[in-house]
């Protein structure tokens, strides 16, 4: 798989290791080592994915994450030695698509990069004009346009990340199916479930904050405690 990546990492040893390995996988990687330079570099070129360390000089990784996410839906994968629930939740809540804890397997890193780019490509792809117009999907006040990757509520567009869109579309296209967390990992992340509940929990909470009137009492995606999730009966 080919692609242009931006690696924001202030540890030169890690940068060299990641760049060399991803080059063998077909990726071209640009490296910057501080937050301010990261933003300048991101704005000056086009990237398929950003690999972002949280501990950076000049601007923190979370600040960089928020600034990038404010203007782009590019996939962002966090690389951090901070292996705790708070850091993971903050990163995902501010718009990251995935989180890898240092030290990490380069094989796993490459797999997650590939999966994130694949999801983003599916999300942004628009069918040519001559293809038939797809049928819109609706539930309650939500309308989903699967081909144009657009979600509206009361005729107001809701901005979703690629992961959030794929989760919502999956549930609406299969209204009676119950999804365990293991099955969601397999279908959305294209990988085995490693019992990292926080990743799914944060993505689900962020999605609910965007589509629900009352996220604490969700109507569209219901939780089946001890089992998983299913579409609500609206």
C-alpha positions as a Python dict, from the first residue, in 0.01 Angstrom:
ca = {
    (1, 'X'): (0, 0, 0),
    (2, 'X'): (127, 348, -86),
    (3, 'X'): (68, 675, 90),
    (4, 'X'): (219, 998, 222),
    (5, 'X'): (250, 1011, 600),
    (6, 'X'): (342, 1286, 844),
    (7, 'X'): (525, 1161, 1154),
    (8, 'X'): (533, 1410, 1443),
    (9, 'X'): (786, 1267, 1688),
    (10, 'X'): (1072, 1423, 1884),
    (11, 'X'): (1260, 1097, 1949),
    (12, 'X'): (1503, 1060, 1658),
    (13, 'X'): (1560, 689, 1721),
    (14, 'X'): (1188, 613, 1701),
    (15, 'X'): (1148, 831, 1392),
    (16, 'X'): (1428, 654, 1207),
    (17, 'X'): (1291, 312, 1298),
    (18, 'X'): (936, 400, 1189),
    (19, 'X'): (1040, 570, 865),
    (20, 'X'): (1264, 282, 759),
    (21, 'X'): (1001, 17, 830),
    (22, 'X'): (712, 202, 667),
    (23, 'X'): (927, 269, 360),
    (24, 'X'): (944, -108, 310),
    (25, 'X'): (562, -110, 322),
    (26, 'X'): (546, 149, 43),
    (27, 'X'): (489, 466, 249),
    (28, 'X'): (671, 797, 215),
    (29, 'X'): (708, 957, 558),
    (30, 'X'): (792, 1319, 643),
    (31, 'X'): (923, 1375, 996),
    (32, 'X'): (896, 1683, 1218),
    (33, 'X'): (1002, 1699, 1583),
    (34, 'X'): (792, 1977, 1739),
    (35, 'X'): (434, 2096, 1744),
    (36, 'X'): (480, 2430, 1572),
    (37, 'X'): (671, 2283, 1280),
    (38, 'X'): (415, 2005, 1256),
    (39, 'X'): (133, 2249, 1183),
    (40, 'X'): (340, 2437, 923),
    (41, 'X'): (435, 2111, 752),
    (42, 'X'): (77, 1979, 757),
    (43, 'X'): (-53, 2295, 592),
    (44, 'X'): (220, 2293, 326),
    (45, 'X'): (153, 1944, 188),
    (46, 'X'): (-111, 1676, 150),
    (47, 'X'): (-100, 1368, 371),
    (48, 'X'): (-293, 1043, 386),
    (49, 'X'): (-234, 997, 760),
    (50, 'X'): (-68, 1163, 1058),
    (51, 'X'): (128, 975, 1324),
    (52, 'X'): (133, 1197, 1632),
    (53, 'X'): (331, 1176, 1954),
    (54, 'X'): (163, 1343, 2254),
    (55, 'X'): (477, 1468, 2430),
    (56, 'X'): (611, 1739, 2200),
    (57, 'X'): (804, 2065, 2247),
    (58, 'X'): (650, 2407, 2167),
    (59, 'X'): (297, 2270, 2117),
    (60, 'X'): (164, 1956, 2284),
    (61, 'X'): (35, 1664, 2083),
    (62, 'X'): (-321, 1728, 2201),
    (63, 'X'): (-298, 2090, 2084),
    (64, 'X'): (-169, 1978, 1745),
    (65, 'X'): (-445, 1718, 1728),
    (66, 'X'): (-719, 1974, 1792),
    (67, 'X'): (-577, 2224, 1543),
    (68, 'X'): (-543, 1965, 1266),
    (69, 'X'): (-884, 1815, 1334),
    (70, 'X'): (-1041, 2161, 1323),
    (71, 'X'): (-967, 2184, 952),
    (72, 'X'): (-915, 1829, 823),
    (73, 'X'): (-1056, 1478, 849),
    (74, 'X'): (-717, 1319, 777),
    (75, 'X'): (-670, 999, 984),
    (76, 'X'): (-464, 1062, 1298),
    (77, 'X'): (-297, 781, 1494),
    (78, 'X'): (-150, 874, 1832),
    (79, 'X'): (185, 729, 1939),
    (80, 'X'): (246, 773, 2309),
    (81, 'X'): (423, 625, 2610),
    (82, 'X'): (132, 739, 2826),
    (83, 'X'): (-53, 412, 2870),
    (84, 'X'): (-354, 515, 3075),
    (85, 'X'): (-725, 551, 3020),
    (86, 'X'): (-729, 931, 3058),
    (87, 'X'): (-473, 994, 2785),
    (88, 'X'): (-639, 749, 2549),
    (89, 'X'): (-981, 900, 2612),
    (90, 'X'): (-852, 1254, 2560),
    (91, 'X'): (-678, 1164, 2237),
    (92, 'X'): (-976, 983, 2090),
    (93, 'X'): (-1223, 1239, 2218),
    (94, 'X'): (-1034, 1522, 2047),
    (95, 'X'): (-1056, 1342, 1714),
    (96, 'X'): (-784, 1079, 1689),
    (97, 'X'): (-876, 766, 1495),
    (98, 'X'): (-651, 524, 1680),
    (99, 'X'): (-398, 502, 1964),
    (100, 'X'): (-79, 295, 1990),
    (101, 'X'): (122, 273, 2312),
    (102, 'X'): (501, 278, 2311),
    (103, 'X'): (688, 52, 2280),
    (104, 'X'): (491, -85, 1987),
    (105, 'X'): (531, -353, 1726),
    (106, 'X'): (622, -213, 1386),
    (107, 'X'): (407, -484, 1229),
    (108, 'X'): (108, -367, 1434),
    (109, 'X'): (184, -5, 1349),
    (110, 'X'): (184, -77, 977),
    (111, 'X'): (-143, -271, 1008),
    (112, 'X'): (-313, 13, 1193),
    (113, 'X'): (-186, 270, 943),
    (114, 'X'): (-323, 63, 658),
    (115, 'X'): (-659, 13, 831),
    (116, 'X'): (-696, 385, 911),
    (117, 'X'): (-616, 491, 556),
    (118, 'X'): (-856, 230, 418),
    (119, 'X'): (-1141, 359, 638),
    (120, 'X'): (-1070, 719, 539),
    (121, 'X'): (-1058, 627, 170),
    (122, 'X'): (-1394, 451, 196),
    (123, 'X'): (-1535, 750, 382),
    (124, 'X'): (-1421, 1015, 134),
    (125, 'X'): (-1486, 822, -188),
    (126, 'X'): (-1773, 957, -397),
    (127, 'X'): (-1918, 752, -681),
    (128, 'X'): (-1895, 900, -1034),
    (129, 'X'): (-2191, 1111, -1143),
    (130, 'X'): (-2315, 853, -1393),
    (131, 'X'): (-2373, 587, -1126),
    (132, 'X'): (-2726, 544, -986),
    (133, 'X'): (-2814, 756, -685),
    (134, 'X'): (-2819, 540, -374),
    (135, 'X'): (-3122, 520, -152),
    (136, 'X'): (-3093, 736, 157),
    (137, 'X'): (-3107, 565, 495),
    (138, 'X'): (-3321, 719, 766),
    (139, 'X'): (-3399, 662, 1130),
    (140, 'X'): (-3576, 912, 1349),
    (141, 'X'): (-3442, 1257, 1262),
    (142, 'X'): (-3123, 1118, 1106),
    (143, 'X'): (-3067, 1080, 731),
    (144, 'X'): (-2760, 903, 597),
    (145, 'X'): (-2635, 931, 239),
    (146, 'X'): (-2407, 622, 207),
    (147, 'X'): (-2246, 721, -124),
    (148, 'X'): (-2167, 1082, -37),
    (149, 'X'): (-2083, 1000, 327),
    (150, 'X'): (-2316, 1265, 459),
    (151, 'X'): (-2528, 1262, 774),
    (152, 'X'): (-2797, 1517, 853),
    (153, 'X'): (-3027, 1572, 1149),
    (154, 'X'): (-3323, 1804, 1106),
    (155, 'X'): (-3165, 1905, 772),
    (156, 'X'): (-2843, 2014, 947),
    (157, 'X'): (-2526, 1830, 846),
    (158, 'X'): (-2340, 1646, 1121),
    (159, 'X'): (-1963, 1628, 1080),
    (160, 'X'): (-1845, 1275, 1154),
    (161, 'X'): (-1500, 1121, 1133),
    (162, 'X'): (-1455, 823, 903),
    (163, 'X'): (-1473, 581, 1197),
    (164, 'X'): (-1788, 740, 1338),
    (165, 'X'): (-1955, 731, 997),
    (166, 'X'): (-1870, 365, 943),
    (167, 'X'): (-2010, 273, 1286),
    (168, 'X'): (-2336, 461, 1228),
    (169, 'X'): (-2382, 321, 877),
    (170, 'X'): (-2318, -32, 1001),
    (171, 'X'): (-2593, -6, 1262),
    (172, 'X'): (-2848, 158, 1033),
    (173, 'X'): (-2792, -91, 753),
    (174, 'X'): (-2844, -378, 999),
    (175, 'X'): (-3121, -251, 1230),
    (176, 'X'): (-3195, -578, 1409),
    (177, 'X'): (-2841, -703, 1461),
    (178, 'X'): (-2660, -698, 1794),
    (179, 'X'): (-2289, -610, 1775),
    (180, 'X'): (-2043, -728, 2036),
    (181, 'X'): (-1726, -526, 2084),
    (182, 'X'): (-1525, -807, 1928),
    (183, 'X'): (-1745, -799, 1618),
    (184, 'X'): (-1720, -419, 1592),
    (185, 'X'): (-1341, -441, 1602),
    (186, 'X'): (-1346, -697, 1325),
    (187, 'X'): (-1586, -503, 1101),
    (188, 'X'): (-1472, -142, 1164),
    (189, 'X'): (-1105, -172, 1260),
    (190, 'X'): (-1037, -482, 1047),
    (191, 'X'): (-841, -646, 1327),
    (192, 'X'): (-883, -883, 1620),
    (193, 'X'): (-1027, -759, 1947),
    (194, 'X'): (-757, -700, 2209),
    (195, 'X'): (-1007, -609, 2483),
    (196, 'X'): (-922, -240, 2459),
    (197, 'X'): (-1274, -136, 2556),
    (198, 'X'): (-1170, 227, 2585),
    (199, 'X'): (-1123, 266, 2208),
    (200, 'X'): (-1479, 153, 2132),
    (201, 'X'): (-1629, 331, 2433),
    (202, 'X'): (-1480, 667, 2340),
    (203, 'X'): (-1575, 642, 1971),
    (204, 'X'): (-1929, 545, 2070),
    (205, 'X'): (-1956, 826, 2323),
    (206, 'X'): (-1827, 1079, 2070),
    (207, 'X'): (-2073, 956, 1807),
    (208, 'X'): (-2361, 979, 2054),
    (209, 'X'): (-2265, 1335, 2147),
    (210, 'X'): (-2312, 1428, 1780),
    (211, 'X'): (-2633, 1241, 1695),
    (212, 'X'): (-2827, 1213, 2021),
    (213, 'X'): (-3045, 1480, 2183),
    (214, 'X'): (-2943, 1339, 2521),
    (215, 'X'): (-2617, 1138, 2493),
    (216, 'X'): (-2661, 1007, 2850),
    (217, 'X'): (-2991, 850, 2744),
    (218, 'X'): (-2923, 740, 2384),
    (219, 'X'): (-3206, 654, 2147),
    (220, 'X'): (-3024, 574, 1823),
    (221, 'X'): (-2755, 332, 1945),
    (222, 'X'): (-2848, 140, 2257),
    (223, 'X'): (-2613, -39, 2494),
    (224, 'X'): (-2691, -398, 2586),
    (225, 'X'): (-2494, -431, 2908),
    (226, 'X'): (-2255, -723, 2906),
    (227, 'X'): (-2331, -795, 2540),
    (228, 'X'): (-2269, -499, 2309),
    (229, 'X'): (-2475, -252, 2108),
    (230, 'X'): (-2774, -243, 1875),
    (231, 'X'): (-2978, 16, 1687),
    (232, 'X'): (-3257, 167, 1894),
    (233, 'X'): (-3622, 123, 1806),
    (234, 'X'): (-3731, 475, 1713),
}
